[in-house]
Amino acid sequence: MSSLKRIRQGAAGILLFAIWLLTCLVLHRPQPEHLREFSMERLLRTSLLPVGQTMYIWGGGWNQDDAGAGIEAVTLGVSKRWAEYAAWQTEQYDFDQTRYQSHDGLDCSGYIGWLLYNVFHTRNGETGYVVGASKMARACAARGWGYLVQGDYRPGDICSMEGHVWMSLGRCPDGSVLLVHASPPGVRICGTYLDDGTKSEAVKLAEQVMQRQYPAWYSRYPECGVGYFYLEDSVSMRWYTDEETDPYHLQEMQAEDVIHFFVSGMKEII
């Protein structure tokens, strides 16, 4: 066999391999996900949808392997099952008795994962965002969505601490923070107490919102305060925003203004 013929055969073999490789890449290419641009208004508005109608369930929002997002955390909207389950619960609700009833509610990571999915996606069943609570803020920053801060809390900040994750709804003039999270007994708006343990403006604001907007829930679960240690122990991911993603400058508002923006009728009672 001449050297020229061997060269031609070798080139043909390389070409066939390249065609095979390209075909494999095309056939096995992941389907593009249906994503939309971030919106601070959508983030804050969506965060309120499960409030007062979703119980805290350890493992809620996770998959069966407890290793990532479950079906509810990659589904648009609030599950009807959450509200139906919550409606049957009493003031004696004990989340220790409902562990891993994962379709009946959400835990803290499941709630934030569900929230992020509903902010960015337009179809069900795509890649979810549920990770461990203490890792959530850093995981969001690693995606390029924002940057890490500590000791300062603005609306929309995703805040991680050991064993918990929550979202800030902004500060009050006394320095306390209004927040939304999934924490026993369920998804609710709370405020941080002052460092001396006294009731803060944020706690009072949370009570007013929960009592007016979610009276059935509030009648069973009136506690709307969390410890001052939330502000000491958390690291937060603050979203990158601009005039397109936050045209109302919600990220710069105080908690009371955020509530006025989203909750109709609250301005008259606060």
C-alpha positions as CSV (number, residue, x, y, z in Angstrom):
1,M,0.0,0.0,0.0
2,S,1.4,3.4,-1.0
3,S,2.0,6.0,1.6
4,L,-0.5,8.3,-0.1
5,K,-3.3,5.7,0.2
6,R,-2.5,5.2,3.9
7,I,-2.7,8.9,4.5
8,R,-6.1,9.0,2.7
9,Q,-7.5,6.1,4.7
10,G,-6.2,7.7,7.9
11,A,-7.9,11.0,7.1
12,A,-11.1,9.2,6.3
13,G,-11.0,7.4,9.6
14,I,-10.5,10.7,11.5
15,L,-13.4,12.3,9.6
16,L,-15.7,9.4,10.4
17,F,-14.7,9.6,14.1
18,A,-15.4,13.4,14.1
19,I,-18.8,12.9,12.5
20,W,-19.7,10.2,15.1
21,L,-18.5,12.4,18.0
22,L,-20.5,15.4,16.7
23,T,-23.6,13.2,16.3
24,C,-23.3,12.0,19.9
25,L,-22.9,15.5,21.2
26,V,-26.0,16.7,19.3
27,L,-28.2,13.7,20.3
28,H,-27.2,13.9,23.9
29,R,-27.2,17.6,24.3
30,P,-29.3,18.7,27.3
31,Q,-32.5,20.5,26.3
32,P,-32.4,24.2,26.8
33,E,-34.2,25.3,30.0
34,H,-36.9,27.9,29.8
35,L,-35.4,30.7,31.9
36,R,-36.4,34.4,32.3
37,E,-34.5,37.4,33.6
38,F,-34.4,38.0,37.3
39,S,-36.9,40.5,38.7
40,M,-36.8,41.8,42.3
41,E,-40.6,42.4,42.2
42,R,-41.2,38.8,41.1
43,L,-38.9,37.5,43.8
44,L,-40.7,39.4,46.6
45,R,-44.2,38.9,45.3
46,T,-43.7,35.1,44.8
47,S,-42.1,34.7,48.2
48,L,-45.5,35.6,49.8
49,L,-47.6,33.1,47.9
50,P,-47.1,30.1,50.3
51,V,-47.3,32.3,53.4
52,G,-50.1,31.2,55.8
53,Q,-51.1,28.1,53.9
54,T,-48.0,25.8,53.9
55,M,-46.8,23.8,56.9
56,Y,-43.2,23.2,57.8
57,I,-42.3,19.7,56.8
58,W,-38.8,18.3,57.4
59,G,-37.7,17.2,53.9
60,G,-40.5,19.1,52.1
61,G,-39.3,20.3,48.7
62,W,-36.5,17.7,48.6
63,N,-36.4,14.5,46.4
64,Q,-36.6,11.0,47.8
65,D,-32.9,10.7,48.1
66,D,-32.8,13.9,50.1
67,A,-30.1,15.1,47.7
68,G,-31.8,17.9,45.7
69,A,-35.1,19.4,44.5
70,G,-38.2,17.3,44.6
71,I,-41.1,17.6,42.3
72,E,-42.9,20.4,44.2
73,A,-39.7,22.5,44.2
74,V,-39.6,22.3,40.4
75,T,-43.2,23.1,39.8
76,L,-44.7,26.5,39.1
77,G,-47.2,27.8,41.6
78,V,-48.4,26.8,45.1
79,S,-49.3,23.2,45.5
80,K,-53.0,22.7,46.3
81,R,-51.9,19.8,48.6
82,W,-50.0,22.3,50.8
83,A,-53.1,24.4,51.5
84,E,-55.3,21.3,52.0
85,Y,-52.9,19.8,54.5
86,A,-52.4,23.1,56.3
87,A,-56.2,23.6,56.7
88,W,-56.5,20.4,58.7
89,Q,-53.8,21.3,61.2
90,T,-54.4,22.7,64.7
91,E,-52.4,24.8,67.1
92,Q,-50.8,21.6,68.4
93,Y,-49.1,20.9,65.1
94,D,-45.8,19.1,65.8
95,F,-43.4,19.0,62.9
96,D,-41.5,16.1,64.5
97,Q,-44.5,13.9,63.8
98,T,-44.5,14.8,60.0
99,R,-40.9,14.3,59.0
100,Y,-40.4,13.4,55.3
101,Q,-44.1,13.8,54.4
102,S,-42.3,15.7,51.6
103,H,-45.4,16.4,49.5
104,D,-47.4,18.1,52.3
105,G,-45.3,21.2,52.8
106,L,-41.8,22.7,52.7
107,D,-38.8,23.0,54.9
108,C,-36.5,26.1,54.8
109,S,-34.3,24.9,51.9
110,G,-37.3,23.5,50.0
111,Y,-39.1,26.9,50.3
112,I,-36.2,29.0,49.0
113,G,-35.5,26.4,46.3
114,W,-39.2,26.5,45.2
115,L,-39.0,30.3,45.3
116,L,-35.9,30.5,43.1
117,Y,-37.4,28.1,40.6
118,N,-40.6,30.1,40.3
119,V,-38.6,33.3,39.8
120,F,-36.5,32.0,37.0
121,H,-38.5,29.3,35.2
122,T,-41.5,29.2,33.0
123,R,-42.0,25.4,32.8
124,N,-42.2,22.6,35.2
125,G,-39.6,19.9,35.8
126,E,-36.3,21.5,34.9
127,T,-33.2,21.8,37.1
128,G,-34.0,22.8,40.7
129,Y,-32.1,24.9,43.3
130,V,-32.6,23.0,46.6
131,V,-29.4,22.6,48.6
132,G,-28.5,22.5,52.3
133,A,-29.6,25.6,54.2
134,S,-26.2,26.7,55.3
135,K,-24.9,26.5,51.7
136,M,-27.8,28.3,50.0
137,A,-26.5,31.9,50.1
138,R,-23.0,30.9,48.8
139,A,-24.6,28.6,46.2
140,C,-26.6,31.5,44.9
141,A,-23.6,33.8,44.8
142,A,-21.6,31.1,43.0
143,R,-24.2,31.2,40.2
144,G,-23.3,34.8,39.6
145,W,-26.6,36.2,40.9
146,G,-25.1,38.4,43.5
147,Y,-22.5,38.9,46.1
148,L,-22.0,37.9,49.8
149,V,-22.6,40.4,52.6
150,Q,-22.8,40.1,56.4
151,G,-24.4,42.3,59.0
152,D,-26.6,44.2,56.6
153,Y,-30.0,43.1,55.4
154,R,-32.0,44.4,52.4
155,P,-35.2,43.2,50.7
156,G,-34.5,40.0,48.7
157,D,-31.3,39.0,50.5
158,I,-31.0,35.2,50.7
159,C,-29.6,34.6,54.2
160,S,-27.9,31.3,55.4
161,M,-27.0,30.3,58.9
162,E,-26.2,27.0,60.4
163,G,-29.2,24.8,59.9
164,H,-31.5,27.5,58.4
165,V,-32.0,29.7,55.4
166,W,-34.4,32.7,55.1
167,M,-35.1,35.8,53.0
168,S,-35.0,39.3,54.2
169,L,-37.9,41.7,53.5
170,G,-36.0,44.7,54.8
171,R,-35.0,46.6,57.9
172,C,-37.1,48.6,60.3
173,P,-35.9,51.9,61.8
174,D,-34.9,50.2,65.0
175,G,-32.5,47.9,63.1
176,S,-34.7,44.8,63.3
177,V,-35.4,42.8,60.2
178,L,-38.6,41.6,58.6
179,L,-38.2,38.2,57.0
180,V,-40.1,35.3,55.3
181,H,-39.1,31.7,55.8
182,A,-40.3,28.1,56.3
183,S,-39.9,27.5,60.0
184,P,-42.1,25.5,62.4
185,P,-45.1,25.6,62.2
186,G,-44.9,26.8,58.5
187,V,-44.2,29.4,55.9
188,R,-44.7,32.8,57.6
189,I,-43.5,36.4,57.9
190,C,-41.5,37.1,61.1
191,G,-39.4,39.8,62.6
192,T,-36.2,39.6,64.6
193,Y,-36.4,40.6,68.3
194,L,-34.1,43.3,69.6
195,D,-30.8,42.2,71.1
196,D,-32.2,42.6,74.6
197,G,-35.1,40.3,73.8
198,T,-37.8,42.9,73.6
199,K,-40.4,43.1,70.8
200,S,-39.1,45.0,67.8
201,E,-40.8,47.1,65.1
202,A,-40.3,44.2,62.7
203,V,-42.0,41.7,65.1
204,K,-44.9,44.2,65.4
205,L,-45.1,44.6,61.7
206,A,-45.1,40.9,61.1
207,E,-47.9,40.4,63.6
208,Q,-50.0,43.1,61.8
209,V,-49.4,41.5,58.4
210,M,-50.1,38.0,59.5
211,Q,-53.2,38.9,61.6
212,R,-54.7,41.0,58.7
213,Q,-53.8,39.0,55.7
214,Y,-53.8,35.4,57.1
215,P,-56.3,35.5,60.0
216,A,-57.0,31.8,60.1
217,W,-53.3,31.0,60.4
218,Y,-52.6,33.8,62.9
219,S,-55.4,32.5,65.2
220,R,-53.6,29.2,65.5
221,Y,-50.0,30.3,65.2
222,P,-49.6,33.9,66.5
223,E,-45.9,33.8,67.2
224,C,-44.1,36.1,64.6
225,G,-40.7,36.7,66.2
226,V,-37.3,35.1,65.8
227,G,-34.2,35.6,67.9
228,Y,-31.7,38.4,67.4
229,F,-29.1,35.7,66.6
230,Y,-30.5,35.5,63.1
231,L,-28.7,38.8,62.4
232,E,-25.5,37.7,64.1
233,D,-25.1,34.3,62.6
234,S,-26.2,34.7,58.9
235,V,-24.3,35.4,55.7
236,S,-26.4,36.8,52.9
237,M,-26.4,36.8,49.1
238,R,-27.4,40.2,47.8
239,W,-28.8,40.3,44.2
240,Y,-27.1,42.3,41.5
241,T,-29.8,44.7,40.3
242,D,-30.3,47.5,37.9
243,E,-33.1,49.7,36.5
244,E,-34.4,46.7,34.5
245,T,-34.4,44.1,37.3
246,D,-35.5,46.5,40.1
247,P,-37.2,49.5,38.5
248,Y,-39.1,50.3,41.7
249,H,-35.9,50.2,43.8
250,L,-37.4,47.7,46.2
251,Q,-34.0,46.6,47.3
252,E,-33.5,50.0,48.8
253,M,-36.8,50.2,50.7
254,Q,-37.3,49.6,54.4
255,A,-39.6,46.8,55.5
256,E,-42.7,48.9,56.0
257,D,-42.5,50.3,52.5
258,V,-42.1,46.8,51.0
259,I,-45.2,45.7,52.8
260,H,-47.1,48.8,51.6
261,F,-46.0,47.9,48.0
262,F,-47.2,44.3,48.1
263,V,-50.0,44.1,50.6
264,S,-53.1,46.1,49.8
265,G,-54.7,48.0,52.6
266,M,-51.8,47.7,55.0
267,K,-50.8,51.3,54.8
268,E,-54.1,52.3,56.6
269,I,-53.3,50.2,59.7
270,I,-49.5,50.5,60.1
